[in-house]
Amino acid sequence: MPYLFHWGVFLERASASETYLDWIVSGLKVTIAVGSTSWIIALCIGSILGVMRTLPNKWASGFASAYVELFRNVPLLVQLFIWYFVVPELLPWGTAIKQMNPVTQQFLAGVICLGTFTAARICELVRSGIGSLSRGQGNASLALGLTSLQTYRYVVLPMAFRIIVPPLTTEFVNIFQNSAVASTIGLLDLAGQGRQLVDYTARPYESFIAVTMLYCLLNVAVMMLMRWIERRTRVPGYISTK
């Protein structure tokens, strides 16, 4: 017997004040919040570590290398469980964390996990972007009297980030996709709400088709934003426009 789709399920009442569509929209908002916050953390930490990997100081580069090896080689789901279950037990203020609102605790664990995990990948992108630049740019900056910090800030990093915008786009898309793992600790993001919708309505096809379409729309929006940034920041004559 063929499956009979019932798209009107989203307009049915889940409670006195909510429909099932409201659940999906709520999950989408959580996914956007988790992904956006994680991206800010990852970009900041990854940029710092990427610069550290290019410094002549062996302690700085060694620390950044160790960070990358650790966070890139441990599965994301394992890292999430460590942040959510293990870290609060090890911290002196762990009791306060465990007494937080469960949703807040799940959100923080998901954001920190995704941010630190993606930072290791961004670190390598920043390092490769800096490595692709001609040494003459940095040497010329130092010859003009700029300090190493000023050279990185005004010359090296602005050019490096322009070069790595395409791979950064991939990581930006991935962070929203990877945010779905947060549903394993109970966070009702888009994936979590989709699974809850199946439990309440027994409509798996409608639920996960809707969730899939929203993930696709979210990723398309991210790619359009990054392409706009790439066009706006491109240096004429330096990076091919093809």
N, C-alpha and C positions, 0 to 999 in steps of 0.2 A: 504494500500500500504506500503510495507516494506521500511524502511529508507535506503537510499543509501549513504554509507560512501564515503567521498572524502578526502583522506589524503593528496592529492596534494595541498590542500588549504594553507598549511603552506609554500609552496614555491612560492605562488602567491605574487605579489607586493602589499605592503601596502602603499608605497610611492615610490618616485623615487630612494631612496637609501636603503629602508628596505623591507624585506619580513615579513610575519606574524610570521615566525619562529624566526626572529630577535626580535620580540616583546616578545615571550615566553622566549627566552634566557635572554633578558634584565630583565624581571620580576624575573627569577630565580636568577640572580645576586643581585637584590635588596633584595630578600628574604634571601639569604645567608648573605648579609651585615647586614640587620636588626637583624636576629637571632643571628649571631656571636657577634655583638656589644652588644646586649641586654644580652647575656649570660655572657660576661665579667663583665658587670655592676652588674648583678644578683649574680654572684659568689662572687664578692668582697664584696658587701653590705650584702649578706646573710651570708657569713662566719663571718663577724664582728658581726652581730646581733646574730648569733648562739653562738658565744663565750660569748657575753654579757648575754645571757639567762642562762648561767651556772655559772656566777660570783656570789659571795655572796652579792655584792652590790645591794640593792633593787631598787635603781634608775636606774641602768643600765639594770637590768633584767626586770624592769617594763616598761622602754621605748621600749625594744625589743619586749616584749609581746604585748604592745599596737600597735606597727607597724604591727606585724603579724595579729592581730585581724582586724585591719583596712583594710589592703591590701588584705587579704585572703577572707574577707566577702563582698567586694564590687565587683560586676561583672566587668570583664575585659573591656567590651565594654563601660561601664559607666566611668571607669577610663580613657580610651582613650579619650573620649569626654571632660572630665575635663582637661586633660593635653593639649588638642588641642584648645579648645574653652574658657575655664575658666581661666586657669593659666596665659596666656598672659595678660588678663585683670586685674589681681591682682598684677602682678609684676611691680616695678617702671620702668623697662626697657622693658615692654611689647610692647610698640610701635615699638621698634627696632626688636623684634621677629616677629611682624605682617608684617613688611616691608621686611622680608627675602624672598628669593626665595621660592615659595610655596612648591616645592619638598623638599627643605631642612627643612622647617618647619614641613612638614608631617613626614619626616624621623626622626627628633629629637623627635617629640611627640610619635611616635611609639616605638622608642628605649627606651626612658625614661619610658614609660608606661609598656612595657614588662619587662624591667630590674627591676623596683621597684616591680612589681607584682610577678615575679618569685623569687625575693630575699626573700619574706616572706616564700615561700615554701622551699627554700634552707636553710633558717634559721632553720626551724624545722628539716631538715635532719641533719644539722651539730650538733644541740643540741642533737638529738637522738644518733648520732655517738659518741659524747663525753660521753654521759650518759651510753653507752654500754661498755665503757672501765672500767677495774678494777681500783679502787681508788689507789691501790698499785703503779701503774705506776706514777701517779702524786705525791704521797707521797714520793716515792723513789727519784724522781727528786728533790723535795724540800730538802730532807735530804742530797743530794749530793751538795747542795749549789746553785742550779739554782733558779732564781727568778720566780715569777708566769708567767711573759711574756715569759721567756725562756722555761719554762715547756710547755706552750701551743705551742710555736713555734717549738720546737725540739722534743717533746715527744707526747703530746696529739693530736694535729691537724694532724701530719703525719699519725698516726694510725687511727684516726677517718675518715679521707678522704679515706683511703683504704677500710674501711668498707662500706662507703656509695656510692661507685662508681656505683653499680647497680641502686639504686634509682636516682642518679644524671643523669644516662643515660636517664631515663624516662623523667626527667625535661628538659634535653637538646633536646630531640626529641619534647617534647611539645612546647618548645619555638618557634620552626620553624613552627609548626602547628598553634600556636596562633598568629603568625605574620600575618596571613591572615586577622585578624580584621583591620589591618592598611589600607586595601583597602577601608574601609568604610569612611575614611577621604580623600580619593582621591589618596593615594599612589599606584603607579602602580607596585606592587609586582607581584608574580606569580599568585595569585588569581585575582588581579586587571586586569592584562593583559589578563587572560583567559576570564574574563567577557567582556572586551573591544573587544576581538577577536570575541565573539558571536555577539556583536552589529554590527560589521563591516562585518562579513561573513555569519551570520545566520547559523552557523555550531556549535550548542551547544555540540553535542556528541563528535566530534573530539576535540574541544577545551578543554573540561573538562576531557576527557580521557587522553589527553596529560598532563594537569596540575596535575591530580591525579598520573600518572606514575612518574612525576618528583618529586612530594612530597615523594612518596614511595622510589625512588632512593636516595633522600637526607636523609631520615630517616635511610635507610640501611647503608649509608656511616657513619652517626653519630654513629650508634650502633657498627659498625665494629671498628671505632676509639676508642670508649669507652671500648670495649672488649680488644683491644690491650693495652690500658692504664691499665686496670685491671690486665692483665697478667703480665705486666712489673712491677707493683707496689705491687703485692701480696707478703706478708711476708710468706715464707715457714713454714708450720706447724701451722700457726695462723688462716688462713681462709681456709676453705675447698676448694679443687680444683674441686669438683664435680659440 
